[in-house]
């Protein structure tokens, strides 16, 4: 297998993992479950950081993804209060 095909497969797998983690957090937010969203956010952060460390995402892109998720969770918790 050529190097580019291997890298592409690895990058796709990494991006899929990140998208799945983000989707799980978004679903918890939609359901209004702040505690579950916070737990899933920790896992999503880890997946995003790993993808950035493996250079699948640029570090600023990863930071933006985490920031947007955190903002959504914060608005959920503030609305609940």
C-alpha positions in Angstrom: 0.0 0.0 0.0 1.4 3.4 -0.9 2.2 5.9 1.8 -0.5 8.4 0.7 -3.2 5.7 0.8 -2.1 4.6 4.3 -2.1 8.2 5.6 -5.4 9.0 4.0 -7.0 6.0 5.6 -5.5 7.0 9.0 -6.7 10.6 8.6 -10.2 9.5 7.6 -10.4 7.2 10.7 -9.2 10.0 12.9 -11.6 12.6 11.5 -14.5 10.1 11.9 -13.6 9.6 15.5 -13.7 13.4 16.1 -16.9 13.9 14.2 -18.6 11.0 16.2 -17.4 12.6 19.5 -18.7 16.0 18.5 -22.0 14.5 17.4 -22.5 12.8 20.7 -21.9 16.0 22.6 -24.3 17.8 20.2 -27.0 15.2 20.8 -26.6 15.5 24.6 -26.9 19.3 24.3 -30.1 18.9 22.1 -31.5 16.6 24.8 -30.8 19.2 27.4 -28.6 16.9 29.4 -25.8 19.1 30.7 -24.1 16.5 32.8 -23.9 14.0 30.0 -22.7 16.7 27.6 -19.9 17.7 30.0 -18.7 14.1 30.3 -18.8 13.6 26.5 -17.1 16.9 26.0 -14.0 15.6 27.9 -13.8 12.7 25.5 -14.4 14.9 22.5 -11.6 17.2 23.7 -9.2 14.2 23.9 -10.2 13.0 20.4 -9.7 16.5 19.0 -6.3 17.0 20.7 -5.1 13.6 19.5 -6.1 14.5 15.9 -4.3 17.8 16.2 -1.2 16.1 17.6 -1.3 13.7 14.7 -1.6 16.7 12.3 -5.0 15.7 11.0 -6.2 19.1 12.1 -4.3 22.3 12.5 -3.9 23.3 16.1 -6.0 26.5 15.6 -8.8 24.4 13.9 -8.7 22.0 16.9 -8.9 24.9 19.3 -11.8 26.4 17.4 -13.7 23.1 17.5 -13.2 22.8 21.3 -14.1 26.4 21.9 -17.4 26.1 19.9 -18.4 23.0 21.8 -17.6 24.6 25.2 -19.6 27.6 24.2 -22.7 25.5 23.4 -22.3 23.6 26.7 -22.0 26.8 28.7 -25.1 28.3 27.1 -27.0 25.0 28.0 -25.9 25.2 31.7 -26.7 28.9 31.9 -30.2 28.3 30.4 -30.8 25.5 33.0 -30.1 27.9 35.9 
